[in-house]
Amino acid sequence: MKKSLIVIFLPLMTVVLISSQALCQTTKSAAPSGEPIKLGGSLPMTGIFSESAKWIKAGYEFWAEDINKRGGLLGRPVKLILYDDESNADKAVTYYERAITVDKVDLLLGGYPGTSNVALMPLVEKYKMAFVGMGGHMKSFEQGFTYSFGSPPLMSGWVYLSFVPVLDELIPKKDWPKSIAMLTMNNVIGLGARPNMIKAFEERGVKTVVNETYNLPLSDATPLVSKAKGMGADILACMSFFDDGVMITRAAKAINYTPKLYMHQLASRIPAWMKELGPDGDNVVGNSYWAPGLPYPGNERIYQGSKEKLGMPVPPDYFGQGFCWIYTLEIAVKGAGTLDNTKVRDYLRSRPFDLPYGKGIKFDSRGLPPAFALTVQTVQGQNKLLLPKDSAQTKLVYPRPPWGN
């Protein structure tokens, strides 16, 4: 099979000093010099996970462009080596091993999604390479690996922390929904989220009336959605990716099923969601671990990158998350003052960090920050923060209005 390789070279085009206006600096940074520092890995640039990964890739590329303008990493320019793993976990492992053993990269880029990272975490441990990204899921972080960090993790086991507080903090108890339909993709991402979701909602008296699992790619969403409507589920909770999430939404509209709350683990946070669905994509509650509007250090850079690189005034979620992952690695390398991956790992484990998704972030022995999640809702074509309340950008729409309203 022909291998797809994208190599992104980011040398400076001149030897003059470059002003980093994005950082509002008043002094000029010296141009980086010496051999480039190589950062490598793979992303699913084609296949079923590509709609998310293209924004992560853009976040990585902006970081590389930006840090070269700021004088490089440890004074040297950076170069990204990214392979297309075609949304295949086995190919991701092959390409990461190639990056380590053939390309001789100095540092690794975080992989995506969790289905690949579950397989990658043992590999990076074997080679003693710091692996900062979303990581796998909770079981992966509980196997004693010491080189993997979630910063932030896209932790399926924490998805309920986005959705349950919608009841606890935003809806009067007398108006709480009574039943939930769970539609879950059959992989570690969806299955990792489902148990805590069901447990947390049932503890609040919300009965699970549909609990269906489906394989990707999904061929027909109508039977799943018809079952949810037939059971009168007040909440439709979809542990879904993008394509299947769009299909479920279209099926719900086609049979005129309007749940009081419509929740998606992943699908609604991708810009193509609104492009595909238009107004039908509004009023969807989503789970996130970074979102535009957070008042934390580094977010001004993410906004600047979104405007400069994407021509978008509001950064897409996965652009911001990709930047968070590589920015965390940058801080650790600079703090350790070396490319020695063991020392970079030890630095990450030794102190708190102020990052775009939170202040005082401290990684535990598993490589995870304290459990958290953010809640967003699609409003007029944009994801806006619902929770935490002190950063809220919108008010919950509840119950969800009928289709077309």
C-alpha positions in Angstrom: 0.0 0.0 0.0 1.3 3.4 -0.9 2.3 5.4 2.1 1.1 9.0 2.5 3.7 11.4 3.8 3.4 15.0 4.5 6.6 16.8 5.6 6.2 20.3 6.7 9.4 22.4 6.6 9.3 25.6 8.5 12.7 27.4 8.2 12.9 31.1 8.3 13.0 32.7 4.9 15.5 35.3 5.9 18.2 35.9 8.5 16.8 39.2 9.7 15.2 39.6 13.1 11.4 39.1 13.1 9.0 40.9 15.3 6.4 38.6 16.9 3.4 40.8 16.7 1.1 37.9 17.6 2.6 38.0 21.1 2.5 41.8 21.3 6.2 41.9 22.0 8.1 45.1 21.9 11.5 43.5 21.3 12.6 41.4 18.4 13.5 37.8 18.7 16.7 36.4 17.2 16.3 34.1 14.2 16.7 30.5 15.2 19.8 28.8 13.9 21.4 25.4 13.7 19.9 22.0 12.8 16.1 21.9 13.0 14.5 20.2 15.9 12.3 17.5 14.4 8.8 16.7 15.8 7.0 13.8 14.3 4.0 11.5 14.3 0.8 10.9 12.4 -2.8 12.1 12.2 -5.8 10.7 10.4 -5.8 13.2 7.6 -8.0 10.9 5.6 -10.7 8.4 6.7 -13.5 8.7 9.2 -11.6 10.8 11.8 -10.2 13.3 9.3 -12.7 16.0 9.9 -11.4 16.6 13.4 -7.7 15.9 12.6 -7.4 18.6 10.0 -7.9 21.2 12.6 -5.4 19.6 15.0 -2.9 19.6 12.1 -3.6 23.3 11.6 -2.9 23.9 15.3 0.4 22.1 15.1 1.4 24.0 11.9 0.5 27.4 13.4 2.5 26.6 16.5 5.6 25.7 14.4 5.3 28.9 12.4 4.8 30.9 15.5 7.6 29.5 17.5 10.0 30.0 14.6 9.0 33.7 14.6 9.7 33.8 18.3 13.2 32.5 18.0 12.7 28.8 17.8 12.8 26.1 20.4 15.9 26.2 22.5 17.2 28.7 19.8 16.7 26.2 16.9 14.1 26.1 14.2 11.5 23.4 14.3 10.3 21.1 11.5 7.2 18.9 11.6 7.1 15.4 10.1 3.5 14.2 9.8 2.2 11.0 8.3 -1.4 10.3 7.2 -2.4 7.1 9.1 -5.7 7.0 7.2 -7.8 6.7 10.5 -6.1 3.3 11.1 -4.6 2.6 14.5 -2.2 0.0 13.2 -0.9 2.4 10.6 -0.5 5.0 13.3 1.8 2.7 15.3 3.8 2.0 12.2 4.3 5.6 11.4 5.2 6.6 14.9 7.8 3.9 15.0 9.1 5.1 11.7 9.3 8.7 13.0 11.3 7.5 16.0 13.6 4.9 14.4 14.0 6.1 10.8 13.3 9.9 10.9 15.1 10.1 14.3 12.7 12.8 15.5 13.7 14.7 18.7 10.1 15.0 20.0 6.7 13.4 19.3 3.5 15.1 18.3 0.3 14.0 20.1 -1.8 11.5 18.1 -5.5 11.3 17.4 -8.0 9.8 18.2 -8.1 7.7 21.3 -8.4 4.5 19.3 -4.9 5.1 17.9 -3.5 6.5 21.2 -4.5 3.3 23.1 -2.0 1.5 20.8 0.6 4.3 20.8 1.0 4.7 24.5 2.9 1.4 25.0 5.1 2.2 22.0 6.2 5.6 23.2 6.9 4.0 26.7 9.1 1.4 25.0 11.2 4.2 23.3 11.1 6.5 26.3 9.6 9.4 24.3 7.4 12.1 25.9 4.0 11.9 24.4 1.8 15.0 25.1 -1.6 15.0 23.6 -5.0 13.6 24.3 -3.6 10.2 25.3 -5.8 7.1 25.1 -8.6 6.6 27.6 -8.7 5.8 31.3 -7.6 2.2 31.1 -4.5 3.3 29.1 -3.6 5.9 31.8 -3.9 3.2 34.5 -1.3 0.9 33.1 1.7 2.6 34.6 3.0 4.4 31.6 5.2 7.3 32.6 5.9 9.1 29.3 2.3 9.9 28.3 0.4 13.1 29.3 -3.1 14.3 28.5 -3.0 18.1 28.2 -5.9 18.3 27.9 -7.1 14.7 27.6 -10.2 14.0 25.5 -11.2 11.6 28.3 -14.3 9.6 27.5 -14.7 8.6 31.1 -15.2 12.3 32.0 -17.8 13.1 29.3 -20.6 12.9 31.9 -18.9 15.9 33.7 -20.0 18.0 30.7 -23.6 16.8 30.6 -24.8 16.1 34.1 -24.1 19.6 35.4 -26.6 20.9 32.8 -29.2 19.4 35.1 -27.5 20.2 38.3 -26.8 23.9 37.5 -28.9 25.1 34.6 -32.4 23.4 34.9 -34.7 23.6 37.9 -35.2 20.2 39.4 -38.9 20.3 38.8 -38.3 20.6 35.1 -35.6 17.8 34.8 -36.0 15.3 31.9 -37.2 11.9 32.9 -35.6 9.6 30.4 -32.5 9.2 28.2 -31.7 7.4 25.0 -28.0 6.5 24.6 -26.6 5.9 21.1 -23.0 4.8 21.3 -20.4 4.1 18.6 -18.7 0.8 19.1 -15.1 1.8 20.0 -13.1 2.8 23.0 -14.2 6.4 22.6 -17.9 5.9 22.8 -17.9 2.8 25.0 -15.6 4.6 27.5 -18.1 7.4 27.9 -21.3 5.3 28.3 -21.1 3.7 31.8 -20.5 7.0 33.7 -23.1 8.7 31.6 -25.8 6.1 32.4 -24.8 5.9 36.1 -24.8 9.7 36.6 -28.1 10.3 35.0 -29.8 7.4 36.7 -28.6 8.7 40.0 -30.6 11.8 39.2 -33.7 9.7 38.4 -33.3 9.9 34.6 -34.2 6.4 33.3 -32.2 4.9 30.4 -34.9 3.7 28.0 -32.6 3.1 25.0 -29.1 1.8 25.1 -27.9 1.0 21.6 -24.4 0.4 20.2 -23.6 0.8 16.5 -20.5 0.2 14.3 -18.7 2.8 12.2 -19.3 3.7 9.5 -23.0 4.0 10.3 -25.1 3.0 7.3 -28.6 4.1 8.5 -29.5 6.0 11.6 -33.2 5.8 11.3 -33.8 2.6 13.3 -31.8 4.0 16.2 -33.5 7.3 16.3 -37.0 5.7 15.7 -36.4 3.6 18.8 -35.5 6.7 20.9 -38.6 8.5 19.7 -40.8 5.4 20.2 -39.6 5.2 23.9 -40.3 9.0 24.3 -36.8 9.7 25.5 -36.4 13.3 26.8 -32.7 13.3 26.2 -31.0 12.0 23.1 -27.3 11.4 24.0 -25.0 10.5 21.1 -21.5 9.2 21.8 -20.7 9.8 18.1 -18.1 11.1 15.7 -18.9 13.5 12.9 -20.5 11.5 10.0 -22.6 9.4 12.2 -23.6 12.4 14.3 -24.8 14.2 11.2 -26.8 11.1 10.1 -28.5 10.9 13.5 -29.5 14.5 13.4 -31.0 14.2 9.9 -32.9 11.1 10.9 -34.3 12.8 14.0 -35.6 15.7 11.8 -37.0 13.4 9.2 -39.2 11.6 11.7 -39.9 14.8 13.7 -38.3 13.7 16.9 -37.4 16.6 19.1 -35.8 15.6 22.4 -35.8 18.2 25.2 -32.0 17.9 25.4 -29.8 16.8 22.4 -26.2 15.9 23.4 -23.2 14.9 21.3 -19.8 13.8 22.6 -17.8 15.0 19.6 -19.8 15.8 16.4 -21.1 19.2 17.1 -17.7 20.7 17.9 -16.4 20.5 14.4 -17.0 23.5 12.1 -18.4 21.3 9.3 -21.3 20.5 11.7 -23.0 23.8 10.9 -21.9 23.7 7.3 -23.7 20.4 6.9 -26.7 21.1 9.0 -27.3 24.8 9.1 -29.9 25.8 11.7 -30.7 22.2 12.3 -27.2 22.0 14.0 -28.1 24.6 16.6 -29.1 23.9 20.3 -26.9 20.9 20.6 -25.1 20.5 24.0 -21.5 19.3 23.5 -18.5 18.0 25.6 -15.1 19.7 25.4 -11.8 20.1 27.2 -10.8 23.4 25.6 -13.2 26.0 24.2 -13.0 29.5 22.8 -13.6 32.1 25.5 -11.6 30.6 28.4 -9.7 33.3 30.3 -6.4 31.5 30.5 -2.8 32.1 29.4 -2.0 31.2 25.8 -5.5 31.6 24.4 -4.6 35.0 22.9 -2.1 33.1 20.8 -4.7 30.6 19.7 -7.1 33.4 18.6 -4.3 35.1 16.7 -3.4 31.8 15.0 -7.0 31.2 14.0 -7.2 34.7 12.4 -3.9 34.5 10.7 -3.8 30.9 9.5 -7.5 30.0 9.1 -9.1 33.4 8.5 -11.6 32.5 11.3 -12.2 35.0 14.1 -13.3 32.2 16.5 -10.9 29.2 16.8 -12.3 25.7 16.1 -12.1 23.5 19.2 -9.7 21.0 17.7 -7.4 23.8 16.5 -7.2 25.0 20.1 -6.7 21.5 21.5 -3.9 20.7 19.0 -2.2 24.0 20.0 -2.6 23.1 23.7 -0.9 19.8 23.3 2.2 21.1 21.5 2.3 24.2 23.6 2.5 22.1 26.8 5.4 20.2 25.2 7.1 23.5 24.4 6.9 24.7 28.0 8.3 21.4 29.2 11.2 21.5 26.8 12.1 25.1 27.6 11.7 24.4 31.3 13.9 21.3 31.2 16.3 23.2 28.9 17.0 20.0 26.9 15.6 17.6 24.3 16.3 14.7 26.6 12.8 13.1 26.7 13.2 11.7 30.2 14.1 15.1 31.6 11.2 16.6 29.7 8.9 14.0 31.3 10.3 14.6 34.7 9.7 18.4 34.3 6.1 17.8 33.4 5.6 15.7 36.5 7.3 18.1 38.9 5.3 21.3 38.9 2.0 23.1 38.1 1.5 24.8 34.7 -0.7 27.7 33.5 -2.2 26.5 30.2 -4.9 27.6 27.8 -7.4 25.2 29.4 -6.7 26.0 33.0 -4.3 27.6 35.6 -2.2 25.6 38.0 -2.5 22.3 36.1 -0.7 19.5 37.9 -0.2 16.2 36.2 -0.7 13.2 38.5 1.3 9.9 38.4 -0.9 8.7 35.5 -0.1 11.8 33.4 -3.6 13.3 33.9 -4.8 16.7 35.2 -7.6 16.7 37.8 -10.8 15.5 36.3 -12.8 18.2 34.5 -14.9 18.9 31.4 -16.4 21.9 29.8 -20.0 22.3 28.4 -20.8 24.0 25.1 -23.9 24.6 23.1 -24.3 25.4 19.4 -25.9 28.8 19.1 -26.4 30.5 15.7 -23.6 28.4 14.1 -21.0 28.7 16.9 -20.1 26.6 19.9 -20.5 28.8 23.0 -19.6 28.0 26.6 -22.4 27.0 29.0 -20.3 25.8 31.8 -18.3 26.7 33.9 -20.8 29.5 34.7 -18.1 32.1 35.3 -17.0 31.8 31.7 -20.5 31.2 30.2 -21.1 32.9 26.8 -24.7 31.9 26.4 -27.8 30.5 28.2 -29.1 27.0 27.9 -31.9 26.6 25.4 -34.3 24.2 27.1 -36.4 22.5 26.1 -35.0 22.3 22.6 -37.4 23.9 20.1 -39.1 21.9 17.3 -37.2 21.5 14.0 -37.3 24.7 11.9 -37.8 27.0 14.9 
